[in-house]
Amino acid sequence: MLTEQNIEAELSYAYLHAVASHAGFSCEYRNRHLDGAGVDATITEDNRKLASDSVLTSFSVDIQLKATYLVLLCPAGEPGA
C-alpha cells in the first residue's frame, strides 16, 4: 500500500507526464536516490523546431517535483460533510 507521500509523488509525475506528452515532449522518470541531485524527471525534445526562428532543436530539462495537498472541509449539511 502506498503512503500519502508516495501517492502525492506518483500524482505529480503523472501530471507532468500528461502535460509533457500533450506538448509532444518525452518525459522520463528518474530515480532520485541514484542521481543524488534531486532530479525526479527529465523532459526531452529531439530534432524538432518549436518555432521558425528556433536556435535549439534538441534539449533536455531536469525537473524536481513537489506536491502538497489541502483538505477541504464542507460546511455541515452540504454534500460530503
Summary of the structure (lengths in Angstrom):
residues: 81
radius of gyration: 17.9
end to end distance: 26.5
largest distance: 58.5
contacts: 153
relative contact order: 0.17
helix: 28%
strand: 20%
